[in-house]
Amino acid sequence: MKNLELSHSLRRSIGKALSQYHMINPGDKVLAALSGGKDSILMLQALKHFSAHSPVKFDLAALTVKITSDMNTKPLEDYCRVHEIEYHIHEQPIIDIINLRQEKSPCSFCANMRRGILSHFASSHGFNKLALGHTIDDAVETFFLNLFHTGRSQSFYPAAFMSRANIHVIRPLVLSSEAMIIDEVKRLELPVIESTCPFAGHTHRDNIREIVSNLRKNYVPDLYAKIIHALNW
């Protein structure tokens, strides 16, 4: 596993998000949601970098919600051990529950369950910030999902307070693109584990992603900038 610095472009976009949306303050205890996908592992790498090099000092730990029994978390355990990151695993058979309930919206159900587990773990273990690995691509896709399915022009916020759990949710990658992250994960040789979700690749979000890609390629090259401006973050 390489011990390399983040690229300048990602340091800049993540640093801008952390500063512009006041995501982390001195003395914060940050719990990073580590799913094992490229976004979450890159976010953890970035937060580790900033915890070591930023004048704003904060504590960092990671939590994986193990949604299936065959999910291999060993690469994540090894990564966290090498980089001296406190690491936790919470096993919850979400996929089994989805199948048992015959959920019509499995992705939404899974996301809500995982976020509930993460926020409860964070609040019960003394963390005041929960870091999620959503990117600018996710923000734009969520905008269109809401527009098409609910008629509302909204997305998630870069930083928000969850009063029920008394936790601040932050999204350090919200100004970073998937393309940047893919390149950086490959360059740094970060451990990305294969998804065990049986619904991957067959969701409404996947369809929206194709629409967004077509819009950017053929009609609105600066679509992301326009959507972020419309969201008025």
N, C-alpha and C positions, 0 to 999 in steps of 0.2 A: 504494500500500500504506500503510495507516494506521499511525501510530506511537502506539499507544494502550497504556495499562497494562492488565494483566489485571484482570478483575472481582474485587471483594473476596471473593466466595464461592469462586472458584477459587484465588485466592492463599491463602486460608485452608485449603482442603482439600488442596492440593498441599504447602503449607508444613507442615501437620500430618503428612502422609505422610513427607516428608523428615526431619522431626524425630523422629517416633514410632518409625520403623524405622531410624534412624541411616543414612540412605542416602548422604549425602555428607559427607566430612570435609575440613578445610583441606588444600589442595595436591593434591586428587584430580584425575585426568585422566578426564573423562567423555566417552564416545562415545555419541551418541544415534542410535538406529536410526530413520532417516527414510524411511518407505515412501512418503510423499506423501499418505497418508490423513489424515483430520481429527484423529485421535488423536495421530499422530506429529508433525504440524506444530504442534499446540497444545502438546504436551509440549516441543518444542524452543523455542517461544516462552517457555514458563514457565521452562525452565532458563536461557535467556538472561537473563530478568528477574532470577532469583535469583542468577545469577553476578555481576550488576552491583550488586544492592542488598543482598544478604545479607552479614553479617559473615564468613560461611564462604566463603572464596575458592577457586575451582576453575577449571580449564581445561575448555573445551567445544568439541567438534567433532561433526560429523554424517556418517553414512554411509548411502547408499542402495544396496541390492542390486537391481540392474536385472534383473528376472526374465524380461523379454521385450525383444526388440530395438526394438519400437515404443513402449516406455515413454518418455514425454516428461518428462525431468528438468529442462528449462530453467526452469520456474517455481521449482523448488526451488533451483537454482543462483543465480537472481536474488535470491531471498529471503535466502539465506545471504550473498551478497555485500553486499547492502544492510545486513544486520545484523552484518556482520563476524564470521561464523561459519565456521570452517575446514570445508570440505566435500569429501567423497570419494564416488566412485561405483565400485562393483564390479559388473561385468557377469557374470552367470551365467544361462544359458538354462534355468532350472529347469522352466518349462512344457514346453519341448521334451523334457527328460529324462523328465518325468512321462508325456508322450504316448508316448515311445519305450518306456518300461518298462510302460506301461498300468497305472499305479499305481491300486490299489483305494482307497487313502486319500490322495488328492492333497494335501489341506490339511495333514495331519499331516506328510507327506513334505516339502512346501514349507517349513513352519514349522521343521522340524528342520534342513533345509539352510541356510535363511537364518540361523538362530541359530548354526549352526556357522561360517558365513562371517563373521558379525558378531563372534563371540567370538575367532576366529582373527585377524581384522584388528585387533581391539582389543589383544590380547596381543602381537602382533608389531609394533605401532606405539606401544607404551608407555602405553596406556590401562589403568587399573585398574578402571574402572566402565563397565558397558554398560547404558544406559537404554532400556527398552522401554515402549511406549505403551499398556500394558494398563490398562483401567479397572475400576471396581467391577462394571460389567455383565459384563465378560469373566471376572472372578473367579467370579461367581455362575453364569454359563453353564458354565464349566469344572467347577465343583462338580457340576452336574447331569449333564454329559457323563460324568464319572468315575463318578457314582453309577449311572447307567443302563447304562453300557457295561462297567464293571469291578467294580461293587459296592463301590466305595471312596468314602468321604465326604471328599474332599480337593480342593484346588485348588492353584494356584501360590502362592508366597510373595511378599510385597511386596519382600523383599530376600533374596538367596541367593548363596552362593559356589559357583562352578563350579570344582571343584578341577582338573579335566582341563585347562581353559584358563587357570587361575589368574586368573579374572576374577569380580568381584562384579556380579551382575545386580540392577538396581534398577528399580522401577516407580513413578515419581512420581505417576501418575494413579490409583493403586489405590484411593484414597478419593474419586475424582471420578466423576460419572456421565456417560454418553453425552449425556444431554439438556443438561447444563451445557456440555459441550464443543461440541455442535452450535451452541448459541446464541452461544458465545464466538467460534468460528471465523467465523461470519457477521458478528458485530459488528466483529471486527478485520480482516475481509476477508483472511484468510490464504489462501495458495495451496494448494488441494487439487487433486491431479491425479486424473484418472479412472482407475479400476482397469483393468488389462489382463488380469486373471485370468479365464479362461473358466469357472471353477467358482464364481464369486461368486454368492451368492443361492440355491445349490442344495446346501447342505452340512448335515451333522448339526447344526452349531452354529446354523444358521438355524432349523432346526426347534425346537431347544431354546429359542432366543430367543422364539419364539412362545408356547411353553409357559410360560416365565417371565413374559412380559408378561401372559398370561391369569391366572396365579396372583396377580400383584400387583394387577391391576385388579379381580378378582372375589372373591378369597379372603384373600390375605395382603398387605395394603398395605405392611407393614414387612418384607417378605421379605428384602430385602438386609441389613438390620440383623441379622435372625435367622441368616442364613447366615454372615455375618462373625463373629458371636458363636460359632457352631458350629465355625468353622474355628480359633478360638482363636489368632489371629495375635499 
